[in-house]
Amino acid sequence: MPRDKTESVTVQLDDGTTFLVEARSQGGEEDVGIGDALKFEAVTKVVGGIAKGLQKTFDTVKPKKATVEFGLELALESGKLTALLVEDTTTASLKITLEWGE
């Protein structure tokens, strides 16, 4: 698939649930055929890593409340699903809001 072309791909959650996502090609060879489900775990690891890093910072600075909003675009890279942090949440595949505080 040419770079920057989008395609609907089947994604599978850890519990076996599958769904379609629109993902952008990042280039490179891709061997994803119909019926092949990509693992969503790569995306959840990105969200978890961002949240853990922010939590560590908030534990240090101790704000009363903190809200972080970011967008992820889903992409295919070498036949695997990956998440790209995007500047504009209006173009994001996933818009995520995390809150800490009381």
Secondary structure in CASP SS format (residue, H / E / C, confidence):
PFRMAT SS
TARGET T0000
AUTHOR 0000-0000-0000
METHOD secondary structure of the structure
MODEL  1
M C 1.00
P C 1.00
R C 1.00
D C 1.00
K C 1.00
T E 1.00
E E 1.00
S E 1.00
V E 1.00
T E 1.00
V E 1.00
Q E 1.00
L C 1.00
D C 1.00
D C 1.00
G C 1.00
T C 1.00
T E 1.00
F E 1.00
L E 1.00
V E 1.00
E E 1.00
A E 1.00
R E 1.00
S E 1.00
Q C 1.00
G C 1.00
G C 1.00
E C 1.00
E C 1.00
D C 1.00
V C 1.00
G C 1.00
I C 1.00
G C 1.00
D C 1.00
A C 1.00
L E 1.00
K E 1.00
F C 1.00
E H 1.00
A H 1.00
V H 1.00
T H 1.00
K H 1.00
V H 1.00
V H 1.00
G H 1.00
G H 1.00
I H 1.00
A H 1.00
K H 1.00
G H 1.00
L H 1.00
Q H 1.00
K H 1.00
T H 1.00
F H 1.00
D H 1.00
T H 1.00
V H 1.00
K C 1.00
P C 1.00
K C 1.00
K E 1.00
A E 1.00
T E 1.00
V E 1.00
E E 1.00
F E 1.00
G E 1.00
L E 1.00
E E 1.00
L E 1.00
A E 1.00
L E 1.00
E E 1.00
S C 1.00
G C 1.00
K E 1.00
L E 1.00
T E 1.00
A E 1.00
L E 1.00
L E 1.00
V E 1.00
E C 1.00
D C 1.00
T H 1.00
T H 1.00
T H 1.00
A C 1.00
S C 1.00
L E 1.00
K E 1.00
I E 1.00
T E 1.00
L E 1.00
E E 1.00
W E 1.00
G E 1.00
E C 1.00
END
